[in-house]
Amino acid sequence: MTAFITHDTVKTRYWHSLDDGRIQCDLCPRFCKLHKDQRGLCFVRQNLDDQLVMTSYGRSSGFAIDPIEKKPLNHFLPGTPVFSFGTAGCNLACKFCQNWDISKSREMDTLMSKASPDAIAQAALDYGCDSVAYTYNDPVVFHEYAIDTAQACRDLGIKSVAVSAGYVCAQPRAEFYQWMDAANIDLKAFSEHFYHHITGGHLQPVLETLQYIKHETSTWLELTTLLIPGENDTEAEIEAMTQWVVENLGPDVPMHFTAFHPDWKMLDKPPTPISSLLQARQIALKNGVHYAYVGNVHDKSADSTYCHGCGKLLIGRDWYELSEWNLDAAGCCRFCGVRCAGIFNPKPGNWGAKRKAVIMS
């Protein structure tokens, strides 16, 4: 378990001292260099007494039970409930952030709920959740809290799910993903220009995270790209992205193309037309991606899972509600026997589209 300084403040490991008296955070490729008492861009890591601490351990912006498909994960325990929580802060500066009230918060009062890792794991078990999701803001910035919670969850047979942008350095990445059973990573675009000018980050570290998760861990991986009109939705960019995914990650990594709505600092952009999402999905399928989906819009056909062997419908989805289920107990197509990539229970869950807020005492 992580070492506490105060109830909400814990020591961190990924930093080093600089010759000029500052310390450098080595958790993510931003490498914030901090004077005494200064906080990093994420706001929850601070130079306190010449060491780097996390200031929001055990404090959350809220707890809820969601459908696993909302993360989105379509090939990881479909139909099951996932116990979800996040903290405050983020290590990217996305102008389009749709959780900006949490991720960009500079008010620690945002973190009104408190819970220990053991309490979260026990609550997930008590509510009948198969997994816990580290979500709403990026778990990279609450690295220690997430890992301690994942360890507590594993002791109780509860799986862990990371919803992240994948902007993290190699050593903390390796520590983190040994505890994650599944991850949905935001591949926000496929250009360095977009990452630099729209998110304040860089593309290459994210690609390295994707390759690491896929090839060096047992973590189930899915990808999400929020398509923003005029920014990352050209046919050429989707072609390049999906070709890279197939060549570097393989055809079985599901891709989700989701709709943007105007928010935060991008209020001048129109919502994504469904035609753009469907075009991206078709490009992905053409380039060899076996499972491609649309999100934040209603299209049952493009939300559902099909066998890449015979083309038959395997899992019907209407928003977060499951309908048809044509997988056998081993996760194979009932029609042709080809295995559907993913982690499946013998039978689907029936949680549906419900969202339940949870108050932690």
N, C-alpha and C positions, 0 to 999 in steps of 0.2 A: 504494500500500500504506500501511497505517497506521503511524504513527511510534511506535517503542518507547521506553519509559523503562527498563524491565528486560525480561527474557525474557518474563514473563507479564503485564506491565503496559504498556498503551498509552495514548497521549493520545486524548481524545475531543473532539468538536467542539460538541456540543449542550449548552451550559451558559453561564451568565453570572454575574458577581460581583454581590453584593448590598451595599448600603450598610453593613450591620451586620457585614461581614467574612465572612459565609457565602457559599457559591456555590450556585446553583440548577441542578439538572439539568433540561434541556429536551427530553429524549428522549421521555418519555411524560407523559400528563396528570396523573401523580401530582406532578410538580414538586417533588421532594425538595429541601429546603434544608439544606445540610450544613455543619457546623463542620469545622475542621481535623481530618483523619484519620477523620472520620465516614463511614459507608457509607450508601447509600440502602436503601430497603426491599428492592430486588432483591439486595442484599449484594455485588454484583460491581462496583459503581460507587462510587468513593471520592474524597473531597476530599484529595488528596495534594499538599502544597506549593502550595496555593491554585489548583489546577487539577483538573478532573475526569478521572479515569483509569478504565479498565476493568482489573480485576485478574485476569481469567481467560482472557486471550487465548492461544489455542493449546493450551488444556487442556480435556479433554472428560471427561464421565462415562462414555464408552464409545462404541464404534463397532460397527455391525451392518449387515447387508444384510437388508432386509425386502421383502415384496411391496408394491408401490405402493398396493394397495387397503387396506393397514393404516393409511394416513396419516389419514383415508381419502380416497383419490381414485379414483373409479370411471370417470372420463372423461378421464384423462390417462395415456396409454401403458399401457393395461390389460395385466396379466400380466407386467410387467417388474420387475426388481429395482431397489431404490433404496438407495443407500448412506446410512445414517442416523447422525446424531450430535447431541448436545446438550452443554450445559455444566452449570453449577449456577445456582440463583437464578431468581427470577421477579418481575415487577413487579405482579402481582396477588396476592391473599391468599385464594384460593378455599378455603372450608372443606371442600369435597368433593374436593380435589385427589387424583388417582389416580396421580400421579408425585411425591408429596410428598417422598420420600426424595432426589429430585434437585432439584426446584424450590424446596424449602424448606431445602435444605442450608445450614448455616452452617459446615460443615467443608470446607475447601479440599482435604482429602485425598480427598474424593469425586472430585475431578478427577485421577484417576490416569493417564489416557492423555494423551499429548501428540502433536500433529501440526500441521504448518504447513498453510496453505491449499493450497500446491502439492502437498504430500504427500497430502492428502485427495483432491484432484482426480485425481492419478495413481493412487491406490488404487482409486477408483471406475472409472476406465478399465481398470485391470488386472483387476478383478473382473467386468468386463462389465456394469456398471450404466449404465443410461440417464440416471440423475439422482442428485443428492445432496439429502437432506432435512435441513433444520435443524429439529430436533424434540426430543422428550422433555421439554425445558423451552422457554420461549418465546424465539425468536431475537431478539425486541426487545432483550433484555438483553445479547446478544452481537452486537449490531449490526455492529461493525467486523470481527469475526472472520467473521461470516456473509458480509458483502459481499466481503471479500478472497477468501474461499473461492469464492463465486459467480463472481467475476471469473476466478479460476484455472480453474474448471470450464468457463466459456464458451470460454476459449482452447483447451480440449481437446474441445469439442463435447458436454460434459456439461451437462444441464439442472439447474436449481435449484428446489427445492420448499420453501416456507415452511409450517410448521404453527404457527399463532399464534392468540392471542386478539384480535389487532388493536388492542391498546391502545397507541397510539403517536401522537406529534404529527405535524403536517402535513409539516414540512421533512424530518425523518429518514425518514418514511414514503415520501416521493417518492424519496429517494435509494435506499432499500432495494428498493422494488418495481421499479425499472428493471432490477434484476438477477435477479428471480424469474420463472420460467417458469410456475409454478403455485403456488397457495396453498389450503390448507384453513384457514378461519377459524372459531374457536369463537364462535358466537353463543349465549352461555351462557343467555340468557333473553330475554324481551321486556318487561322491566319495570325501571324505575330502582330500585325497592325491592330486587329480587333483586341487581342489580349492586352497590348500595351496601352492603347488609347481609350478603351471602353472599360477594362477591368483593373488597370494598373498593375497587371502581372505579365507573365510570359507564357507562351505556348509549350515550349520544350519540356519544362518540368512536369507539366500535366501529362504529356505523352509518355514520359519516363515512368510516372506513377501507374498509368494504364498498363504498360508493358510489365512492370513489376508485379502488379496484382495478378494479371493473367498468367504469367509464366513462372512466378516465384512463390506463389501462395496457393492455398486451396479455397480462397475467398471467391464466392460466386459474384460475377461482375456483369452489370448492365450500365448503359450509357444514356445520358439525356442531353439533348441540344435544344435550347430555347431559340426558335427562329425569329429574328427581329428584322422586319422589313427594311431593306436597304443597307443592312449591316453585315449579316452572315448567311443570307438566304439565297445566294446566287446558285444557279445550276452547277457552275464550275467548282464552287467551294464544296458543295455537297458531294459532287463526284470525287473530288480529291479526298475528302474526309472519309467517305465510305470505302473507297479503295484502300486507304491506309488502314482502316479498321480490319478489313478482311485479310490484308497482307501481314499485318503485325499482331493482331489479336485473334484472328480466325473468324470463320463465318458464324459461330454459335453465340457470339456476344450480342445480346439484344440491344437495339437502338430505339430510343424514344425521341420523336420530334414533336416538341410542344409549342403551344401558341403563346406568344407575348401579348401582354396588355400594357398600356402606358402606365408607368409608375416611376417613383423616385425622381431621377434627373433626366428621364427620357419620356417626358409627357408629350413631346412633339411627334412621336412616332405612332402610326396607326396600329391597331391590333393585327395580328397575323391572319391572313385569309386562310381558310381551310385548304384551298387549292395549293398553297405553298407547302403545307404539311404533307398532303397527299403526294405531291411531286417528289418531295424529299424521300418519302417512304418508298416510292416506286424506284427511285435512283438507287437506294440502298439495296432493294431486292434484286435489281438488275445487276448490281455489282457483286452479288453473292452473299449478302447478309441474309441469314436464314430467318431472322425474326425482327421485323421492323414495325413500329407502332406510332400512332399520333396521340397527342395528349392535350388537355385543357380544352378540348372540343368534343362534341358528341358524334361519334361515327363507329357504330358497333363493328362493322366489317374491318376497319383499320385498327380497332382495339383488340381484336381477337387473334388467337394463335393458330397457325396452320402448320401441318406436317410438311417439312421440307423434302420428304421423300415422295409422298403421293399427292400432296396439296389439299388433303381433306381437313376440315375444321377440327381442331383438337380441344381448344378452350374458348368458349364464347364469353365475351365481355360486353357489358352495356354500362358505360362509366366504370364503377367499381363493383358492379354486380356480376357474378359468374352465372352462366346459363349452361350451355352444352359442356360436357366433359367426356372426352374420348381418349383418355390415357388409361392404360392398364395400371396395375399396382406397381409395376416397375418403371413407370414413366414413359412407356412406349405407345406408339400409335396403334389403336385397336384395329385399324384397317390394313396397315402394311407392316407393322412391327418395328418401324424405324424409331429409335429413341429420340425423344424431345429433350434437348439440352436444358438442364436446370436441376433444381432440388425440389422434389415433390413428395408430399405425403401420399399414402396409398389412395386416399380420398380427398377431394377438395374441402377447404373450410367453407363455412357459411356465414362469415361475419358480414359480408355485403358492404354497403356504402356508409355504414354508421360511423359517426365520430363521437367519442365519449370523453368529455373533460374529466380529469382526475385531480382531486385535491389531496396533496400529500401533507400530513400533519407533521 
